[in-house]
Every structure is written in structure tokens, then in C-alpha cells.
Amino acid sequence: MKHTPAAAKLASIMWLIISIICVLVWSYYSSEWWSPAILVLAIFFFVEAIQHSLFATIIHIKEYTSQ
């Protein structure tokens, strides 16, 4: 399976949107006992977004330099 920068960038945007939604849910329910779990998920999804963005950049650089 060939990974493309566009697919990795799309995944990055998806994880970023999910992390923003998780932060909004956490901020609304911050007084509940289970709210730290939502915050942990938001941080995880944000890290995934950064990882996929870096992955897309690395793929793009490799394709550019191999030409």
C-alpha cells in the first residue's frame, strides 16, 4: 500500500478536529469525575495529528528529493 502525503495530511486534519471536539467536551463537563479521561483522549488525538502531519511532510520531502 502506497502512502501519500495527501492521505496523511487528511488524517492529520481529522485527528486535529477530533482533538478540538474532545477539548470542547472536556471544557463543558470539566466538573465531572470522568472528564480527565476526555482530556487524555484530546491530548492523544492532538499528538496523533502532529505525527501524521510530520509523516506527510517526510513523505513529501522523500518524493521531492527522489526525482
N, C-alpha and C positions, 0 to 999 in steps of 0.2 A: 504494500500500500504506500503510495507516494503522499508525503505530507507537503502541503502547500502553505505559503505564507498567508494567503487569504483565509484558509480554513483555521489556521492558528490564531489569526487576528480576530476572526469571528468568535472563536471560543473565548478569547480574551475579553471581548466586549460582553459576551453572555455572562461570564463569571463576574465581571465588574458590576453589571446590572443586578445580578442576584445578590452580591455583597451589599450593594446600596439598599436593596429592599430589606435585607436582613437587619441592617443598621436602623432603618426606619421602624421596623417591627420591634427591635430591641428598645429603641428610644420611647416607643409608645407603651410598652409593657415593662419598663425598667424597674418597677417596684415589685414585680412578681419574682418568686423564688427561682423559677426556671429561666429567667431572662439571661443569665450569663451563658447558657448554652447557645442561645441565638447569637450572642456576641462572638463566641468562639467560632461558630459557623461563618459569621460575616468575615472574621479575620482570615479563616481558612480560604474562603472563596476569593478574598482580595489577593492573597498570596498566589492562588491559582491563576488569577488574572495577570499578575505580574509575570509569572512563569511562562504562560502562553504567549504573552507579548514579547518576552525575551526570545522564546523559541522561534517566533515568527521572524524576528529581526535576524537571528542567526541563520535561519534557512534562506532569508533574502540575501544576506551577505555571501553565503556559500554559493548561491546561484549566480550572483553578480561576479564573483571572483573566478568562477569556473568557466566563464565564457571567453 
